[in-house]
Amino acid sequence: QVQLVESGGGLVQAGGSLRLSCAASGMHFSINHMSWYRQSPGKEREWVAVISSGGNTNYADSVKGRFTISRDNAKNTVYLQMDMLKPEDTGVYYCHAQQYGSSRYPAYWGQGTQVTVSS
């Protein structure tokens, strides 16, 4: 069974850093484009970052220069390094997997990890 398990969330002061991890199992990890999304209460879920199966990365404008997505295929894990955190970064962060980055194939979600950035 496919599972995505996020970890690393917590409470941090503005300007601080956190590193999120997403451990995948039950899938051919290396062919999946891996993404991070986040959602705050009353707001739509928004895409944050993506790393392709080939290691290409893209970021939402709101996090460019502050967040870094990476992957370790040997560990079936994707990371999100978050630096210079702001209160508006607060939310539940979700890991997302999509084979070849194509909606022709099933996608998978983790259950999320809470990130809270205090003023």
C-alpha positions in Angstrom: 0.0 0.0 0.0 1.3 3.5 -0.9 2.1 5.6 2.1 3.5 9.1 2.5 4.5 10.1 6.0 5.5 13.7 6.8 7.5 14.7 9.7 9.5 17.6 11.0 6.8 20.1 11.6 6.6 22.2 14.8 6.7 25.6 16.3 9.3 28.1 15.2 10.0 31.8 15.6 9.8 34.1 12.6 13.1 34.1 10.9 13.9 30.5 12.0 14.2 27.3 10.1 12.6 23.9 9.8 13.2 20.9 7.7 10.3 18.7 6.7 10.6 15.1 5.6 8.3 12.9 3.6 9.0 9.2 3.6 7.4 7.2 0.8 6.7 3.5 0.6 4.8 1.1 -1.6 5.7 3.0 -4.8 8.5 3.3 -7.4 9.7 6.5 -5.7 12.2 7.6 -8.4 9.6 8.0 -11.1 7.4 10.2 -9.0 7.4 14.0 -9.1 7.3 15.0 -5.5 5.6 18.2 -4.2 4.8 20.0 -1.1 1.5 21.8 -0.5 0.2 23.7 2.5 -3.1 24.8 3.8 -4.2 27.2 6.5 -7.7 27.2 8.0 -10.2 29.0 5.8 -7.8 29.1 2.9 -7.3 27.0 -0.2 -4.6 24.4 -0.3 -1.7 25.9 -2.2 1.2 24.4 -4.0 4.6 25.3 -2.5 7.4 23.4 -4.3 8.0 20.5 -6.7 11.0 18.3 -7.6 10.8 16.2 -10.7 12.0 12.6 -11.0 15.1 14.1 -12.7 15.7 16.6 -9.9 14.4 19.8 -11.5 12.8 22.1 -9.0 10.2 24.9 -9.0 8.8 27.0 -6.2 5.8 29.2 -5.5 6.7 32.9 -5.7 5.9 33.3 -2.0 8.7 30.9 -0.9 11.4 31.5 -3.6 14.7 32.1 -2.1 13.6 30.8 1.3 12.6 27.2 0.8 14.6 24.4 -0.8 13.1 21.1 -2.0 15.3 18.0 -2.4 15.1 14.3 -2.6 17.1 11.2 -1.7 15.9 8.4 -3.9 18.0 5.9 -2.0 15.9 6.7 1.1 12.6 7.2 -0.7 12.4 10.6 1.0 11.7 14.1 -0.1 12.6 17.1 2.0 11.6 20.7 2.3 14.2 23.0 3.9 12.4 26.1 5.1 14.5 29.1 6.1 13.6 32.7 7.0 10.2 31.6 8.0 7.3 34.0 8.2 4.1 33.9 10.1 2.2 33.5 6.8 4.0 30.3 6.3 1.9 28.7 9.1 -0.2 25.8 8.0 -0.4 22.1 7.5 2.2 20.9 5.0 1.3 18.0 2.8 3.5 15.7 0.7 2.3 14.8 -2.7 3.5 12.2 -5.2 2.6 12.0 -8.9 4.0 9.5 -11.3 5.9 11.3 -14.1 4.1 14.4 -13.0 1.1 13.3 -15.0 -2.6 13.2 -14.0 -2.9 10.1 -16.2 -1.6 8.2 -13.2 -2.8 8.0 -9.6 -1.6 10.6 -7.2 -1.0 10.2 -3.5 -1.1 12.5 -0.4 0.3 12.3 3.0 -1.7 13.3 6.1 0.2 16.5 6.8 2.4 18.0 9.4 1.7 21.2 11.2 4.0 24.2 10.9 3.5 27.1 13.1 5.6 30.3 12.8 5.2 32.8 15.7 5.6 36.5 15.3 
